[in-house]
Amino acid sequence: MSQTISSLMHRDVTRVDPDDTLQAVEATLADKGLSWVPVIDASGVVMGVISSTDLLRAHAGGKATSKLRAWQLCTYKPVTVSPDAALAEVARLMTEGHIHHVVVAEGQQIRGVVSSLDFVRTFVT
């Protein structure tokens, strides 16, 4: 695995606004066929990520998804790596941190996203 994370990342990034309702986030995930999405503020800073698991937990907890905002549920400070990060290093970060989603960025500029499923896909294609 001497490749960089840029070889796996999705460059067309769907994002949500911190003030989007969870109901709107769910609609975005369903519309795009995604399982997670980064929460990015107006200045382009990645605040966090929201996954379908986070949304399921909100529903299980009886929370009203039409009233909660993305900033209230997102996992703050997601793991962010540069596009030239080695695949092996990113895999190590993900397994050690028990995380499934990584944001790829250069400075404050988001370049792509990678999930654990993207790593799995490399073995079946």
Beta strands, then each sheet from edge to edge (+ up, - down):
strand 1: 36-40
strand 2: 46-51
strand 3: 75-76
strand 4: 80-81
strand 5: 101-106
strand 6: 109-115
sheet 1: 1+ 2- 3+
sheet 2: 4+ 5+ 6-
end
